[in-house]
């Protein structure tokens, strides 16, 4: 399967787990079999736009957010996005974030 199918599958799986759905629950809500959802999550099957939209609705994200999350992204772009998110925050929050990040040793 293509990288985009694998990335979409990973995004669906991540969102499903974050929202504490089992594959059976999410598949049932979206009108598909758990086996099909499992294959989609592993990137082994392509998914129709209609089913992807049904999953997005159930997972409470927009279809565009789901597809954006599935696109490969460069490190510099991630850093830019983080900076844009941090800029409007007050100094005390930024200080907390800096302290939290300093615990990660690479």
Phi and psi in degrees as a GROMACS rama.xvg file:
@    title "Ramachandran Plot"
@    xaxis  label "Phi"
@    yaxis  label "Psi"
@TYPE xy
-73.8138  162.816  UNK-2
-62.5518  -36.7197  UNK-3
-64.6305  -39.2952  UNK-4
-63.7698  -41.5245  UNK-5
-65.853  -41.8387  UNK-6
-67.5306  -38.9434  UNK-7
-62.8659  -43.5485  UNK-8
-59.8762  -43.6847  UNK-9
-63.2413  -39.5098  UNK-10
-64.3705  -44.9724  UNK-11
-60.7068  -46.3435  UNK-12
-60.705  -46.2491  UNK-13
-59.9907  -46.68  UNK-14
-64.6241  -39.978  UNK-15
-60.9577  -45.4715  UNK-16
-67.7755  -42.7205  UNK-17
-57.7386  -35.8301  UNK-18
-92.805  5.2552  UNK-19
60.2466  42.4478  UNK-20
-100.163  143.033  UNK-21
-79.7407  164.382  UNK-22
-60.5991  -38.7313  UNK-23
-62.6284  -43.5644  UNK-24
-63.8792  -50.8813  UNK-25
-64.0316  -41.6437  UNK-26
-60.7614  -43.8169  UNK-27
-61.8845  -46.0172  UNK-28
-60.6483  -36.0015  UNK-29
-91.3257  -3.93649  UNK-30
77.3954  38.9428  UNK-31
-136.598  168.488  UNK-32
-82.4983  150.472  UNK-33
-58.9856  -34.629  UNK-34
-62.9879  -44.4721  UNK-35
-62.7341  -45.6451  UNK-36
-60.6198  -42.1554  UNK-37
-59.4588  -43.7928  UNK-38
-65.873  -37.6674  UNK-39
-64.7924  -46.5035  UNK-40
-61.2358  -31.9979  UNK-41
-85.3842  -2.24367  UNK-42
76.0126  19.4627  UNK-43
-91.1624  -16.8034  UNK-44
-131.995  143.974  UNK-45
-78.4367  153.401  UNK-46
-119.375  143.452  UNK-47
-73.4455  158.337  UNK-48
-61.9233  -37.6063  UNK-49
-63.2459  -44.9491  UNK-50
-70.593  -36.2195  UNK-51
-62.5172  -41.2511  UNK-52
-64.4275  -38.8104  UNK-53
-64.2178  -41.4  UNK-54
-65.2924  -43.3741  UNK-55
-59.801  -43.5494  UNK-56
-60.2349  -47.5746  UNK-57
-66.7585  -34.0201  UNK-58
-85.901  0.106142  UNK-59
60.4869  44.9896  UNK-60
-132.92  156.894  UNK-61
-77.2172  158.396  UNK-62
-61.1943  -39.1812  UNK-63
-66.6151  -37.37  UNK-64
-62.7265  -41.4943  UNK-65
-63.4482  -42.5917  UNK-66
-71.9057  -37.5705  UNK-67
-60.5382  -42.2822  UNK-68
-64.2602  -24.377  UNK-69
-86.45  -10.1995  UNK-70
-79.6359  139.174  UNK-71
-62.2611  146.519  UNK-72
-136.155  144.041  UNK-73
-87.2487  153.376  UNK-74
-56.4686  -43.2196  UNK-75
-62.3519  -36.0452  UNK-76
-67.682  -40.3732  UNK-77
-62.5216  -45.1584  UNK-78
-60.1811  -44.3596  UNK-79
-59.7622  -42.2043  UNK-80
-64.1798  -40.4513  UNK-81
-64.1278  -44.5909  UNK-82
-59.9678  -44.1992  UNK-83
-62.988  -35.9074  UNK-84
-71.2632  -33.5966  UNK-85
-79.4562  -31.6161  UNK-86
-51.0705  -43.3509  UNK-87
-81.1426  -4.48785  UNK-88
-75.1865  149.738  UNK-89
-69.4458  159.389  UNK-90
-56.5437  -40.1478  UNK-91
-65.0617  -35.0959  UNK-92
-69.8374  -43.1143  UNK-93
-61.2545  -39.9514  UNK-94
-63.4354  -42.4256  UNK-95
-61.4047  -44.8699  UNK-96
-61.3948  -44.9772  UNK-97
-59.7348  -44.9425  UNK-98
-62.543  -42.1283  UNK-99
-63.547  -42.7142  UNK-100
-69.4283  -28.4672  UNK-101
-67.746  -15.0082  UNK-102
-76.3623  -16.344  UNK-103
-85.1868  118.524  UNK-104
-106.877  123.721  UNK-105
